[in-house]
Structures are given as C-alpha cells and as structure tokens.
Amino acid sequence: MTNVIWFWVLGGMLIAYAVLDGFDLGVGALHLWIARDNYERRVALNAIGPVWNGNEVWLIAAGGMMVVSFPGLYASAFSGFYLALMMVLWLLILRGVSIEVRGQIDHPLWRSFWDACFWIGSLLLALLLGVALGNVLRGLPVQADHLFQGTFTLLLNPYALLTGVLSVAVLAWHGANYLRLKTGGALLERARRWSAGLYWIMLGLVIVSTVFTFMVRSALTGNYRQHPAGLLLPLIGVAGLALGFVGSRHAERDRTAFRASVLTIIGLLSAAAFSVFPNFVASTLNPAWSLNIYNTASTPHAQFTALIANLVGMLGVVVYSTYIHRIFRGKVHLDEHGY
C-alpha cells in the first residue's frame, strides 16, 4: 500500500514543480521576445525573482525522496539516463546563475549575455522535461536487469520531441499568463497578446499529442477502462483549456488565464500518471521488465518512515511558498534606473 501512496506523492511533487517552476521556465523562454528593453526584462525577472529558487525545491525533493522510496528506479534512472540528467542539472544551474549575476555589472553586453543564457536555459529545460515525459509514456528498451543501455539520441525520438515541443508551448503560455498578473503597461499588453496566440498553438499541440499518444501506446487506455473514475483527471485539463479560451478572448481576464494554465498542467500530468500506473517506465522489450512500484520499491518500513519525514518537510515548503507568494503578490514596480 505504501508504494501506491508513494507513487502519487512523487507524482504530486512533480506536478507541483511543473505548476510553480513552470511559469518561471515560461517567463525565461519568452523574455527575450516579450520584454523589449532592459527595464522590461528587469520587471520580468523581478516577477519570478522572489520565488524561483523555492519553486525548484519540489523537483529536488522529489529526486531525493526517490532514493528512499524507490531505490531501484533511482539507480536505473541515474545510470541509464546519466547524460540527460546532467544536462537538466546544468541547465538549472545556468538559469540560477543568470538570474543572480545579471545585475551585478551595469553594462549592456554583460546583461545581454546573461539574458541569452537565461533564455536558452529555460527553453532547453522546458524541452527536456517534455521529452522525459514523452519517453515515460512511450516506454523504453529497459532490459531484464532494469537498466537502459541506449544512447541519448534514442531519447530524442519523434514522439518524445513532440511532447517536448508541447511542454515548451504549455509552459510558455503559463509564463505569459503569469506576466499578465505581475506586470503593467506595454509589457502587460504584450503578455496578453502572447498568451492569446500561445493558447491556440498549445491547444493544437495537445490534440495532436493526444492522438499520437494513443497511436504509440494504445495500452495507456487500460487504466481508464478498468477505473472510469480516472476520467476525472483529463477532465481537469479540459476545464483548463475551456478557461483558457475565455482568458484568450477577454484580455482583462488575467487571473482566469493563469488559473487556466494551472488546471491544464495539473490535468495533463495527472492523466499521464494515471495512464502509466503502476509503471514508472514501461519496457518495450518485455512488459515484465518494466520499472514499476513493486520491483523498484524499498521495504515497507523504509517507505513509511520516509513518507512521514517527507510529509513534514513538504508541509514546511508549502507554508514557506504560500508566505512568499503572498508577500510578493501584486504587480512588479521598479524605478527607472532598475537593472
């Protein structure tokens, strides 16, 4: 029973990361285009400045908790996907460094360099996270010893790249919606236009990706046939898309647009998790070799102890995140010399 609970706890932590750090990634992927000058880029960075590092805690904590809850999964992932995980780590570092050092020297060339680093780090990270999700849904050639010994290029298969592009579109839309809440003036109007345009791009990619998902692995419908209540999860995403239509049609509905992208992300990821359960990574060589909640789990006692510790720790993170988001709510305002 604890392994089932841990599957959804880890899934919930990753969904929280996608929602919270997702708008950080979206702002980064857009800010070279949506913010036209140094002042507007400073506003965009200050919109995420107080919260971006706290938002990444969810990803780090999920990886750490995997060690004690599903050590077999952790061992397979960090050996077979070493290059991909190192790339994610370096992109996270690049984004953090770019945010922190951009304003240390008041020179256009210095700021432009770090703006470019922040943009490429955010864009590639959003792409790689989507590629990872695509490979989880598609399955990988996991062998009997639970190791994946393919190459990094194997991970960049057409279906995974499609979900990667979808991830970029969804998170960019999410970031534009966040800027609608946090900015004013010309930047706000630009964020609204980008949000409206990205909504239709994202909607088209959701439809195409859904069709190709069931073409690549028709078995993903099995859990929904056995447990029809699970259909409520993709309906959350549908509700988000419906709200997104309202937010794209009415420029003043900024809060509605942000809620729409939040619901869309929750719906898409929770539906994906329900589709693959109880597997983490399905083996395309032999279903019996798949990495799942049973053959990668630690002992029930270790899982229970870690679960209590994780719930206490995550409660602290929730309290901290709620406090920070509340303190820094509202529009971002800088003086004309801000950099």
C-alpha positions in Angstrom: 0.0 0.0 0.0 2.8 2.4 0.8 4.3 2.0 -2.6 1.0 3.1 -4.2 0.9 6.1 -1.9 4.5 7.0 -2.8 3.7 6.8 -6.5 1.1 9.6 -6.1 3.2 11.5 -3.6 6.1 11.7 -6.0 3.6 12.4 -8.8 2.1 15.3 -6.8 5.5 16.7 -6.1 6.5 16.7 -9.7 3.1 18.3 -10.7 3.7 21.0 -8.1 7.1 21.6 -9.6 5.6 21.9 -13.1 3.0 24.4 -11.9 5.3 26.5 -9.8 8.6 26.4 -11.7 6.6 26.1 -14.9 5.8 29.8 -15.0 9.5 30.6 -14.2 10.5 28.5 -17.2 7.8 30.1 -19.3 8.9 33.6 -18.4 12.5 32.6 -19.3 11.5 31.1 -22.6 9.7 34.2 -23.6 11.5 37.1 -22.0 13.9 37.9 -24.9 10.8 38.4 -27.1 8.1 39.6 -24.8 10.3 42.2 -23.0 11.8 44.7 -25.4 14.3 46.6 -23.3 16.4 46.3 -20.1 13.7 47.8 -17.9 11.0 45.3 -19.1 13.4 42.4 -18.7 14.2 43.5 -15.2 10.5 43.6 -14.5 10.1 40.1 -15.9 13.0 38.8 -13.8 11.7 40.5 -10.7 8.3 38.9 -11.2 9.9 35.5 -10.6 12.9 36.7 -8.5 11.5 36.0 -5.0 10.0 32.6 -5.8 12.0 30.8 -8.5 14.5 29.1 -6.1 11.7 27.9 -3.7 9.8 26.5 -6.7 12.7 24.3 -7.7 12.7 22.6 -4.2 9.8 20.4 -5.4 12.0 18.9 -8.2 15.0 18.4 -5.9 12.9 16.9 -3.1 11.2 14.5 -5.5 14.6 13.3 -6.7 15.8 12.9 -3.1 12.7 11.1 -1.9 13.1 8.6 -4.8 16.3 7.3 -3.2 14.4 6.0 -0.1 11.0 5.2 -1.7 12.1 3.5 -5.0 15.8 3.0 -4.9 15.7 0.6 -7.9 14.1 3.4 -10.0 16.7 5.9 -8.8 19.6 3.5 -9.6 18.3 2.8 -13.1 17.5 6.4 -13.9 20.8 7.9 -12.7 22.8 5.2 -14.6 20.9 4.8 -17.8 19.9 8.5 -18.2 23.1 10.0 -16.8 23.8 12.4 -19.6 20.2 13.6 -19.8 20.0 14.2 -16.0 23.4 16.0 -16.1 22.0 18.3 -18.8 19.0 19.1 -16.7 21.2 19.8 -13.7 23.5 22.1 -15.7 20.5 24.0 -17.2 19.1 24.5 -13.7 22.4 25.9 -12.6 22.7 28.1 -15.7 19.2 29.6 -15.1 20.1 30.3 -11.4 23.4 31.9 -12.2 21.9 34.0 -15.0 19.2 35.4 -12.6 21.6 36.2 -9.8 24.6 37.7 -11.7 22.8 39.6 -14.5 22.5 42.8 -12.4 26.0 42.7 -10.9 27.6 44.8 -13.6 25.8 47.7 -15.2 26.9 47.1 -18.8 24.6 46.2 -21.8 26.9 43.5 -23.1 27.0 41.8 -19.7 23.2 41.9 -19.3 22.6 40.7 -22.9 24.9 37.7 -22.4 23.1 36.6 -19.2 19.7 37.3 -20.8 20.6 34.9 -23.6 21.8 32.3 -21.1 18.6 32.6 -19.1 16.5 32.2 -22.3 18.4 29.2 -23.6 18.5 27.5 -20.2 14.8 27.9 -19.7 13.8 26.9 -23.2 16.0 23.7 -23.2 14.9 22.7 -19.8 11.2 23.0 -20.7 12.0 20.9 -23.8 13.9 18.2 -22.0 11.3 17.9 -19.3 8.7 17.3 -22.0 11.0 14.8 -23.8 11.3 12.9 -20.5 7.5 12.7 -20.1 7.2 11.5 -23.7 9.6 8.7 -23.1 7.8 7.7 -19.9 4.5 7.5 -21.9 6.1 5.7 -24.9 8.3 3.3 -23.0 12.0 2.5 -23.4 14.1 -0.6 -24.1 14.6 -1.5 -20.4 16.4 -4.8 -20.0 15.9 -7.7 -17.6 18.4 -6.2 -15.2 16.3 -3.0 -15.2 19.0 -1.0 -17.0 18.6 1.2 -20.0 21.7 1.0 -22.1 20.6 3.0 -25.1 22.1 6.3 -26.3 21.0 9.8 -25.5 19.8 10.2 -29.1 17.4 7.3 -28.6 15.6 9.5 -26.1 15.1 12.2 -28.8 12.7 10.1 -30.8 9.9 11.8 -32.8 7.2 11.2 -30.2 9.3 12.5 -27.3 10.3 15.6 -29.3 6.6 16.2 -30.0 5.8 16.1 -26.2 8.9 18.3 -25.7 7.6 20.9 -28.0 4.2 20.7 -26.3 5.9 21.2 -23.0 7.6 24.4 -24.3 4.2 25.7 -25.6 2.3 24.9 -22.4 5.0 26.4 -20.1 5.4 29.5 -22.3 1.7 30.0 -22.2 1.8 29.6 -18.4 4.7 32.1 -18.2 2.8 34.7 -20.3 -0.3 34.2 -18.1 1.9 34.8 -15.0 3.3 38.0 -16.5 -0.3 39.1 -17.1 -0.7 39.0 -13.3 2.6 40.7 -12.4 3.2 43.4 -15.0 1.6 46.6 -16.3 1.7 48.9 -19.2 3.2 47.9 -22.6 4.6 44.7 -21.1 1.2 43.6 -19.9 -0.4 44.2 -23.3 2.3 42.3 -25.0 1.9 39.4 -22.4 -1.8 39.3 -23.2 -1.2 39.0 -27.0 1.4 36.3 -26.5 -0.9 34.5 -24.1 -3.7 34.5 -26.7 -1.5 33.4 -29.5 0.2 30.6 -27.5 -3.2 29.3 -26.3 -4.1 28.2 -29.9 -0.7 26.8 -30.5 -0.8 24.9 -27.3 -4.3 23.6 -27.9 -3.4 22.3 -31.4 -0.3 20.5 -29.9 -2.4 19.0 -27.1 -4.8 17.5 -29.7 -2.0 16.2 -31.9 0.0 14.8 -29.0 -3.1 13.0 -27.5 -3.8 11.3 -30.9 -0.2 10.2 -31.3 0.0 9.1 -27.7 -2.7 6.5 -28.2 -1.2 5.5 -31.6 2.2 4.9 -29.9 0.8 3.1 -26.9 -2.8 2.1 -27.1 -2.4 0.2 -23.8 -2.4 3.6 -21.9 -6.2 3.4 -22.1 -6.3 0.3 -19.9 -6.5 2.0 -16.5 -9.3 4.2 -17.7 -11.3 1.2 -18.9 -10.8 -0.6 -15.5 -11.4 2.6 -13.4 -13.7 5.0 -15.2 -13.4 7.5 -12.3 -9.9 8.2 -13.5 -11.5 10.1 -16.4 -12.0 13.0 -14.0 -8.2 13.7 -14.3 -8.1 14.5 -18.0 -11.4 16.5 -17.5 -9.3 18.8 -15.2 -7.2 19.5 -18.3 -10.3 20.0 -20.4 -11.6 22.5 -17.9 -8.3 24.3 -18.0 -8.5 24.5 -21.8 -12.0 25.9 -21.6 -11.0 28.5 -19.2 -8.0 29.3 -21.4 -10.4 30.1 -24.2 -12.1 32.6 -22.0 -8.8 34.1 -21.0 -7.7 34.4 -24.6 -10.9 36.1 -25.8 -11.1 38.6 -22.9 -7.9 40.5 -22.4 -8.9 41.7 -18.9 -9.4 38.2 -17.5 -5.8 37.8 -16.5 -6.5 35.8 -13.4 -8.7 33.4 -15.3 -6.0 32.9 -17.9 -3.5 32.0 -15.1 -5.9 29.6 -13.5 -6.5 28.0 -16.9 -2.8 27.2 -17.4 -2.5 25.8 -13.9 -5.5 23.5 -14.4 -4.2 22.4 -17.8 -0.8 21.4 -16.4 -2.4 19.6 -13.5 -4.9 17.8 -15.8 -2.3 16.7 -18.4 0.3 15.4 -15.9 -2.2 13.7 -13.6 -3.8 12.0 -16.5 -0.4 10.9 -17.8 0.5 9.5 -14.3 -2.8 7.6 -14.1 -2.2 6.2 -17.6 1.2 4.6 -16.8 0.4 3.5 -13.2 1.8 1.2 -11.8 4.7 1.6 -14.1 7.3 4.3 -14.0 8.9 3.3 -17.3 7.4 0.5 -19.4 9.9 -1.8 -21.2 9.4 -2.0 -24.9 11.4 -5.3 -24.9 9.3 -7.2 -22.4 6.5 -5.8 -20.2 7.8 -8.0 -17.3 11.0 -6.0 -17.3 9.2 -2.6 -16.8 10.2 -0.4 -13.8 7.2 -0.3 -11.6 6.1 0.4 -8.0 6.7 -3.2 -7.0 10.1 -4.2 -8.4 11.9 -0.9 -7.6 10.5 -0.2 -4.1 12.3 -0.2 -0.8 10.9 -2.0 2.2 7.5 -1.0 3.6 9.1 0.2 6.8 11.6 2.4 5.0 8.8 3.8 2.8 6.5 4.5 5.8 9.3 6.3 7.7 10.3 8.3 4.7 6.7 9.2 4.0 6.3 10.7 7.5 9.5 12.7 7.1 8.6 13.8 3.6 5.1 15.0 4.7 6.6 17.0 7.5 9.2 18.6 5.2 6.8 19.3 2.4 4.4 20.9 4.9 7.2 23.4 5.7 7.7 24.0 2.0 4.0 24.7 1.4 3.9 27.1 4.3 7.1 28.9 3.1 5.9 29.0 -0.5 2.5 30.3 0.5 4.0 33.0 2.6 6.5 34.2 -0.1 3.8 34.2 -2.8 1.5 36.2 -0.6 4.2 38.7 0.5 5.2 39.4 -3.1 1.7 39.3 -4.7 0.6 42.1 -7.0 2.3 44.0 -9.8 6.0 44.5 -10.0 7.2 48.1 -10.0 10.8 49.3 -10.5 12.3 52.8 -10.6 13.5 53.9 -13.9 17.1 53.0 -13.1 16.4 49.4 -12.1 18.7 46.9 -13.7 
